[in-house]
Amino acid sequence: MKTIHNLIQGSAAWHQHRATAHNASDASAMMACSPYKSRTALLKERATGITPEVDAATQARFDRGHAIEEIARPLAEAFIGDDLSPVIGTTDDGYLSASFDGLTFCGTIAWECKSWNESKAQVVRDGQIPQADYWQCVQQLAVSNAQKLIYTVTDGTPERTVHATLLQSDVVDDRAALLAGWEQFDKDLAAFDPGAESPAPAVAAPVESLPAVVVQVNGALTVGGNLEDFGAALRTFIDRIPKKPSTDQEFADAEAATKALKKAEEALAAAEDGALAQISDVEVMRRTVADLKNLARTTRLATEKLVAAEKEARRTEIVTGAQAQLDQHVQALNQRLGTNWMQRVAGGFGEVIKGKKSLANMEDAVAVALTNAKHDINVLAQRLEANRKHLVQADGDWIALFADFATVGAKAAEDFQALASLRIGNHKQAEAARLDKERERIRAEEAARLEREAAAKAQQEAEQERLRIQQQAQQEQAEIAKAQQAGTLAAPVAQDLAGLVQDKAVEDVAGIDAQQAIAAAQTSAAADDGQTMTLGQLNARMETMGLGKISAATLEHHGIPFTKERAAVQITSGNARRLMLLLSMGYRKLADELQAVAA
């Protein structure tokens, strides 16, 4: 909100306030857009406190403007639909000030009134604010925070009253540019040296008139006159022309000299024509006149070219100097950012000096353009800096995803944050998928490695087991052969045992306990009392023990001798025990095979 000041216009307190405040009425001059006051003149006024005296004519114009304002206020109130009161206000920090021709009670609408001017009226009819008053209106909106400003050009009559509307929402960027302009103005004011100020507008110094050219022709064909004196004066005059003008004053003097030389050319031609009208050609006179005319002309042309060249050099110097300052500013900002995200900015200074005749006006226009350009790139640097900081998050710095940061980093904060969220999210998803794929690859490789190692270990163990079984079979066969040679093991039993051992060795099945089998076989042979039993009796005992039944085919398979009496199969008790031994070893072999298959 603004701060209202209870000041009476024209009072000492009012003048004191205006002398120290950043006034809206000075905004156009500060921005070098005022046709009435240059930026340099405003700097001088603020630095010295000396303001131009108001003469009677100017005061009369001011008084008429105030009178028109009072007459036009009801017309503006009717247009707005609300009452208006003239007030003086500042921003809360007191930095900006504005005098309002009118402000509504609620402060939502401001009014600025200008006396009738047809050229301004035409701009307003086109819906615009004249450039000379635009920055004043922007500052009024900045001070008041009004929603809109009504700009009126009028002579107090309805017929010659036009309005234009400037919305607060239309001047957001220009408010920032205005503030940057005042801040630069304060810096220039602090460095302003009144003793080194620019001279007054250049006016050509009075040019010493060359003597009149007189050529007389007497009857005796004698040529008189003052050509020699004129030639000496002309040469002296030429020597005083600035050889390399560098200031507005020297440029003005040189340009005035060219005009005097032009007149000298014309005077010489006229004198020659006058002499020729009196007498026929006099060779010496004509050569002298021709030489002097040529001297005046060539010097004039050379001076004109020199003036044009030096003016162009000074224009170039002003423009390139401003561009160099802007380049240095960009470089300093890049150093602050830590990288060259900001590219070189063309200040467009050549455009702003177009149509400017004096160096002072060029310098003022370029100074404002430079301030505006610095402000724009400062805003860009702040945006880049803020967006860069946004990329440093709790889970890391994501700048690697923004190779185009110099471009996208210039986006508004909301737009950039949305883009950053999208890129970071996509990267995280892609990275998660990559890590999952990598983990799956590692898991598969590990599983394959373990499988290879397990297979190699199983193969190694199987080979070791095969060698062990072969060694065990050899030992068992040796023991069986030894028992047979000692007569403690019957040949049929020995053969059965040897065959079983061989089968198990070939099939890589764990060996039988040879000592236990030999002992069992020897016990069976020793206990053979020659008694017989039928196959039915043997099956009955096996079924009682849950061992199932056998048939004569089983006896034949194992080579067990038997007899038949009355269709009953009979075997001796010793052969029955031999059969049980063979069956038990067969069951053991089968159990070992089943264990091997399960493994």
Sequence and secondary structure as in RCSB ss.txt:
>XXXX:A:sequence
MKTIHNLIQGSAAWHQHRATAHNASDASAMMACSPYKSRTALLKERATGITPEVDAATQARFDRGHAIEEIARPL
AEAFIGDDLSPVIGTTDDGYLSASFDGLTFCGTIAWECKSWNESKAQVVRDGQIPQADYWQCVQQLAVSNAQKLI
YTVTDGTPERTVHATLLQSDVVDDRAALLAGWEQFDKDLAAFDPGAESPAPAVAAPVESLPAVVVQVNGALTVGG
NLEDFGAALRTFIDRIPKKPSTDQEFADAEAATKALKKAEEALAAAEDGALAQISDVEVMRRTVADLKNLARTTR
LATEKLVAAEKEARRTEIVTGAQAQLDQHVQALNQRLGTNWMQRVAGGFGEVIKGKKSLANMEDAVAVALTNAKH
DINVLAQRLEANRKHLVQADGDWIALFADFATVGAKAAEDFQALASLRIGNHKQAEAARLDKERERIRAEEAARL
EREAAAKAQQEAEQERLRIQQQAQQEQAEIAKAQQAGTLAAPVAQDLAGLVQDKAVEDVAGIDAQQAIAAAQTSA
AADDGQTMTLGQLNARMETMGLGKISAATLEHHGIPFTKERAAVQITSGNARRLMLLLSMGYRKLADELQAVAA
>XXXX:A:secstr
  EEE   TTSHHHHHHHHHSEEGGGHHHHTT  SS  HHHHHHHHHH       HHHHHHHHHHHHHHHHHHHH
HHHHHTS  EEEEEE TTS EEEEEEEE TTSSEEEEEEE  HHHHHHHHTT   HHHHHHHHHHHHHH  SEEE
EEEESSSGGGEEEEEEEGGGSHHHHHHHHHHHHHHHHHHHT  GGG   SS             EEE TT  EEE
SHHHHHHHHHHHHHTS SS  SHHHHHHHHHHHHHHHHHHHHHHHHHHHHHHHSS  HHHHHHHHHHHHHHHHHH
HHHHHHHHHHHHHHHHHHHHHHHHHHHHHHHHHHHHHTS  S      HHHHTTT  SHHHHHHHHHHHHHHHHH
HHHHHHHHHHHHHHHTEETTEE GGG TTHHHHTTS HHHHHHHHHHHHHHHHHHHHHHHHHHHHHHHHHHHHHH
HHHHHHHHHHHHHHHHHHHHHHHHHHHHHHHHHHHTTSS HHHHHHHHHHHHHHHHTT     HHHHHHHHHHHH
HT  S EEEHHHHHHHHHHTT     HHHHHHHT   EEETTEEEEEHHHHHHHHHHHHHHHHHHHHHHHHHH 
